[in-house]
Amino acid sequence: MNEIGEAVLEQHRDYTGAKVGMWLFLLSEILLFGGLFILYSAYRYRYPVEFHQASREMEVFLGTINTLILQTSALIMTLAVLAIRKGNRRLTAYLLAGTIALGAVFLGIKVSEWLTHIEQGIYPQSPVLLARTKGEVLFFGLYYTMTGLHGLHVLIGICVLLVMLIFLLRGKFSPSRFVPVENSGLYWHLVDIIWIFLYPLFYLIT
């Protein structure tokens, strides 16, 4: 009876509590970025011309490449979850490593974009930026805030996936215990979805 009770408790924790907790966390993240998207929309409505002019200084090519990279990483993460559910730990390890690598490439490209803008004197409170119109100042302020917050989430996601990979290599996961990997995948998909909104807002304004 004790073994059965422990099994039931473990199943409840993994498949109910863990999933509900993860969805609540994702909801809080959606509310956070949702507020920023509303703020962006309000300022864009007020300064449409200035936002369009400022967006022309974005590296559309790099933004597009990063979008493809993050989309690919989300697909690989989905395959990793499917692999662990089927008990293929070796394939799961490769797929997790691939997701981590693509996430790191995404961050590297994003950092290079920020550094390029900083070298041009375009960063919050810089003399070059403050000399521009208020709409452009607001655009770049939102750009650094929202892409910076997203970049932080990508970094956190990479760290979480590294932990998942280490646990996997230590034999912690199996077809009957895969919820941590699945929850990590949900978080990574959130990161991907947020970028899908950020990409057109900052790179493709018409």
C-alpha positions as CSV (number, residue, x, y, z in Angstrom):
1,M,0.0,0.0,0.0
2,N,2.8,2.4,0.8
3,E,4.5,1.8,-2.5
4,I,1.2,2.3,-4.3
5,G,0.5,5.5,-2.3
6,E,4.0,6.8,-3.1
7,A,3.5,6.1,-6.8
8,V,0.2,7.9,-6.8
9,L,1.6,10.9,-5.1
10,E,4.6,11.0,-7.5
11,Q,2.2,10.8,-10.5
12,H,0.0,13.5,-9.0
13,R,3.0,15.8,-8.4
14,D,4.5,15.2,-11.9
15,Y,1.4,15.2,-14.1
16,T,-0.9,17.6,-12.2
17,G,0.9,19.9,-9.8
18,A,3.9,20.5,-12.0
19,K,1.9,21.1,-15.2
20,V,-0.6,23.4,-13.5
21,G,2.2,25.3,-11.8
22,M,4.0,25.7,-15.2
23,W,0.9,27.0,-16.9
24,L,0.3,29.5,-14.1
25,F,3.9,30.7,-14.5
26,L,3.5,31.0,-18.3
27,L,0.3,33.0,-17.7
28,S,2.3,35.5,-15.5
29,E,4.9,35.8,-18.3
30,I,2.2,36.5,-20.9
31,L,0.7,39.2,-18.7
32,L,4.2,40.8,-18.3
33,F,4.9,41.0,-22.0
34,G,1.3,41.7,-22.7
35,G,1.5,44.9,-20.7
36,L,4.6,45.9,-22.7
37,F,2.9,45.2,-26.0
38,I,0.0,47.4,-25.0
39,L,2.5,50.2,-24.0
40,Y,4.2,49.7,-27.4
41,S,0.9,49.9,-29.3
42,A,-0.1,53.1,-27.5
43,Y,3.1,54.9,-28.3
44,R,3.2,53.6,-31.9
45,Y,-0.3,54.9,-32.4
46,R,0.8,58.3,-31.1
47,Y,4.1,58.4,-33.0
48,P,3.6,56.3,-36.2
49,V,6.0,58.2,-38.4
50,E,8.8,58.3,-35.8
51,F,8.5,54.6,-35.1
52,H,8.6,53.8,-38.8
53,Q,11.8,55.9,-39.2
54,A,13.5,54.4,-36.2
55,S,12.6,50.8,-37.3
56,R,14.5,51.4,-40.6
57,E,17.7,51.3,-38.6
58,M,17.0,47.8,-37.5
59,E,19.0,44.9,-39.1
60,V,16.1,43.2,-40.8
61,F,18.4,40.4,-42.1
62,L,19.8,39.6,-38.7
63,G,16.3,39.8,-37.2
64,T,15.0,37.3,-39.9
65,I,17.9,34.9,-39.3
66,N,17.3,35.0,-35.5
67,T,13.6,34.3,-36.2
68,L,14.5,31.2,-38.2
69,I,16.9,30.1,-35.6
70,L,14.4,30.4,-32.8
71,Q,11.7,28.7,-34.8
72,T,14.1,25.8,-35.6
73,S,15.1,25.5,-31.9
74,A,11.4,25.3,-31.0
75,L,10.9,22.4,-33.4
76,I,14.0,20.6,-32.1
77,M,12.7,21.1,-28.5
78,T,9.4,19.5,-29.5
79,L,11.2,16.5,-31.0
80,A,13.2,16.2,-27.7
81,V,10.0,15.9,-25.7
82,L,8.7,13.3,-28.1
83,A,12.0,11.4,-27.9
84,I,12.1,11.2,-24.1
85,R,8.4,10.1,-24.0
86,K,9.5,7.2,-26.3
87,G,12.4,6.4,-24.1
88,N,15.2,7.4,-26.5
89,R,17.5,9.2,-24.1
90,R,20.4,9.5,-26.5
91,L,18.4,11.2,-29.2
92,T,16.8,13.5,-26.5
93,A,20.3,14.5,-25.4
94,Y,21.3,15.4,-28.9
95,L,18.1,17.4,-29.4
96,L,18.5,19.2,-26.1
97,A,22.1,20.1,-27.0
98,G,20.9,21.4,-30.4
99,T,18.2,23.6,-28.8
100,I,20.8,25.0,-26.4
101,A,23.3,25.7,-29.2
102,L,20.7,27.5,-31.3
103,G,19.6,29.5,-28.3
104,A,23.2,30.6,-27.7
105,V,23.5,31.5,-31.4
106,F,20.4,33.6,-31.1
107,L,21.8,35.5,-28.1
108,G,25.1,36.0,-29.9
109,I,23.4,37.6,-32.9
110,K,21.2,39.7,-30.6
111,V,24.2,41.0,-28.6
112,S,26.0,41.9,-31.8
113,E,23.0,44.0,-32.8
114,W,22.9,45.8,-29.5
115,L,26.7,46.5,-29.7
116,T,26.3,47.9,-33.2
117,H,23.6,50.3,-32.0
118,I,25.7,51.2,-29.0
119,E,28.7,52.0,-31.2
120,Q,26.5,54.2,-33.2
121,G,25.5,56.1,-30.0
122,I,22.0,54.7,-30.0
123,Y,21.2,53.6,-26.5
124,P,19.0,54.8,-23.7
125,Q,19.9,58.3,-22.4
126,S,22.7,58.7,-25.0
127,P,23.3,62.3,-26.4
128,V,22.8,61.0,-29.9
129,L,19.5,59.4,-29.1
130,L,18.2,62.3,-27.0
131,A,18.9,64.7,-29.9
132,R,16.2,62.8,-31.9
133,T,12.4,63.1,-31.8
134,K,10.5,61.9,-28.8
135,G,8.9,59.1,-30.8
136,E,12.4,57.7,-31.8
137,V,13.6,57.9,-28.2
138,L,10.5,55.9,-27.1
139,F,11.0,53.4,-29.9
140,F,14.6,52.6,-28.9
141,G,13.7,52.6,-25.2
142,L,11.0,50.0,-25.8
143,Y,13.4,48.1,-28.2
144,Y,16.1,47.7,-25.5
145,T,13.6,47.0,-22.8
146,M,11.6,44.4,-24.6
147,T,14.3,42.6,-26.5
148,G,16.5,42.8,-23.5
149,L,13.9,41.2,-21.3
150,H,13.3,38.6,-24.0
151,G,17.1,37.9,-24.2
152,L,17.1,37.4,-20.4
153,H,14.4,34.8,-20.8
154,V,16.3,33.1,-23.6
155,L,19.4,33.0,-21.3
156,I,17.3,31.5,-18.5
157,G,15.9,29.0,-20.9
158,I,19.3,27.9,-21.9
159,C,20.3,27.4,-18.3
160,V,17.2,25.4,-17.6
161,L,17.8,23.2,-20.6
162,L,21.4,22.7,-19.5
163,V,20.1,21.4,-16.2
164,M,17.7,19.1,-18.0
165,L,20.5,17.8,-20.2
166,I,22.6,17.1,-17.1
167,F,19.8,15.3,-15.3
168,L,19.1,13.3,-18.5
169,L,22.7,12.1,-18.7
170,R,22.4,11.0,-15.1
171,G,19.4,8.9,-15.9
172,K,16.8,11.0,-14.1
173,F,14.3,10.9,-17.0
174,S,12.3,8.1,-18.6
175,P,9.1,7.5,-20.5
176,S,7.3,7.5,-17.1
177,R,9.1,10.6,-15.8
178,F,9.5,13.3,-18.4
179,V,7.4,16.2,-17.1
180,P,10.4,18.5,-16.3
181,V,11.6,18.2,-19.9
182,E,8.1,18.8,-21.1
183,N,7.7,21.9,-18.9
184,S,11.1,23.2,-20.1
185,G,9.8,22.8,-23.7
186,L,6.7,24.8,-22.8
187,Y,8.9,27.6,-21.5
188,W,11.0,27.5,-24.6
189,H,7.9,27.7,-26.8
190,L,6.8,30.8,-24.9
191,V,10.2,32.4,-25.6
192,D,9.7,31.6,-29.3
193,I,6.1,32.9,-29.4
194,I,7.2,36.2,-27.8
195,W,9.9,36.7,-30.4
196,I,7.3,36.1,-33.2
197,F,5.6,39.2,-31.9
198,L,8.7,41.2,-31.3
199,Y,10.2,40.6,-34.7
200,P,7.5,42.4,-36.8
201,L,6.9,45.1,-34.2
202,F,10.5,46.3,-34.3
203,Y,11.9,45.1,-37.7
204,L,8.9,45.2,-40.1
205,I,7.0,48.4,-39.2
206,T,5.3,49.8,-42.3
